[in-house]
Amino acid sequence: MKQSRKFTAVYKKSGKWYSGWIEEIPGVNTQGKTLAETKQNLKEALLLILETNRLISRKSEGRSPITRESLAVFA
């Protein structure tokens, strides 16, 4: 089941380029020539990291018992 989640995107202009990253998840970062391009690239990077993390987690199933549950945090 897909659900909507909110993350904090941070953008910084450096020379002719923009860089962007997700504050809550290390490793989700990108760059682009325009702010709009950087925003789109960052969404794609976030989706890829989330998908990859799910695949890695699923591969560990069967090796030892695991429990999977939803976790809500308000910070």
N, C-alpha and C positions, 0 to 999 in steps of 0.2 A: 504494500500500500504506500503510495507516494503522499508525502505531506509537505506543507510549506514550512520553512524554517527561516529565521532571520539571522544574518551575520553582519558584522561590521566591516565594510569595505573602506580601505584607506587609499587615497590617491595622492601622488606627489609628482609635480612637474620638475624635470631636470633637463635643462637645455631644450632640445626640440622633442624630447620624449616624455611620456608619462609612465610612471610605474604604479602598480596597484597590488595590494595584498589583503588577505582576510585576517583580521586581528586575532580571531579566536583559534585559527587552525594554522600552525606552522607549515610552511611548504606550499601554501596556496598563494602564488604570486605570479605576476605577468608584467608585460609592458606593451605600449602601443604608441603610434604616432599622434593619435588624438585621444581625448578623454573618452569619447564614445567607443572607439576601438578597444581601449584598455578595459572599459566596463564590460564589454562583450567577452573579451578574452578572459577576464577574471571569472565571469559566470561559468564559462567552459572549464576553466582550470578547477574551480570548486566542484563542479559536477564530476569531473574525472577523478579527483582525489576521493570524494565520497564513494564513488563506484568501486574504485580500487581498494579502499579500506574494507568495504563490504565483501569483496571477493577474497581478500586475504583472511578475513575473519571466517568465512565459510569454509576455506581450505583447512582450517584447524579443527573443524568439527570431526568427531569420530576418534580423535586421538585421546581425548579425555572428556569427561562430562562438562558441558557448559550450560549456562543459563543466559537467555537473551530476554531483555525486557525494555520497555520504553522508560526514559528518564527525562523528567522535566525539571529545568533549572531556571530560575529567574534571577538575573544578576544585573 
